[in-house]
Amino acid sequence: MKRGKKKAWFYSMPFLIIVGLMIVVPLLYTVEISFTNMSIYHWKDYHFVGLDNYKKALLAFDSGFLPAFLRTLLWTVSSMALQLTFGFFIAVGLNAKGLKLRRVYKTLLIVPWAMPAYVSILLWRMGIFNTEFGLFNQILKQIGGKTVNFLSTNGMAFISCLVVNLWLGVPYMFTMMDGAMQSIDRNIYESAELDGAGFWKKHFYVTIPQILPILMPVIIMATFTAFKQFDIVYLMTMQTGSKTGADINTVITYVYEKAFITSNYGYSSAVAFIVFLIILVLYKTMNRREFSISEQ
């Protein structure tokens, strides 16, 4: 038995070394410099500052971290609510009896997910939301309305980024929901109809309870993806050389800004470690919730 354990550790050693070098060592180094004043001005002569960076992030509202964190929570909740709602109704529509060309619709609806995210985001920015020649403003001009600068104010930029995130995220969500719905026994729906259940009751009391245990891993993964979203907010509003003026930093773009624009490495490391702890707590909470649902 001991010999078998030693052999297992021996075969796992290359993987463990790679994980240690790529994850554990950088994480420990991040924690170390989070207690210093390392920056572009103190690259070699940085010194220990204790919890100053953490106090600045968590206790000083004007530091920017707390607004970015609250905005990230709003972003995550809004993104998940929209993706789950749209994904659910699209999946319900695709599973309707007698629907023709079902496979064609699925193929067309999954195209946004198949395209590279970078390309899709820039197409939305330049082709849809652009003030001069974007599709939305061209339509407004045709009907006699005023052009709207979708990405210059915080509110409009936030909504615009949510729309792009919905475009990118819904295909994956409805695909998972569609697969889960197809596993439901149709006899359950027939029994519900015999009991007088209409459209809403049938899906609320049958479909959702049946697919929820299957979808919990998908929901957890999508939640983490939304929480650490970077590319949409950055490419839509913060890209170097083409900033729009909107300030809708999430925690991830905030860390990027502090680390690679202002070059405040000590402070950005502290914020990054705080984000790591938040994600860890969020994962534990959602994992416990998934376990309780699967037990029911």
Secondary structure, 3 states (H helix, E strand, C coil): CHHHHHHHHHHHHHHHHHHHHHHHHHHHHHHHHCCECCCCCCCCCCCECCCHHHHHHHHCHHHCHHHHHHHHHHHHHHHHHHHHHHHHHHHHHHCCCCCCCHHHHHHHHCHHHHCCHHHHHHHHHHHHCCCCCCHHHHHHHHCCCCCCCCCCCHHHHHHHHHHHHHHHHHHHHHHHHHHHHHCCCHHHHHHHHHCCCCHHHHHHHHHHHHHHHHHHHHHHHHHHHHHCCCHHHHHHHHCCCCCCCCCCCCHHHHHHHHHHHCCCHHHHHHHHHHHHHHHHHHHHHHHHHHHHHHHC
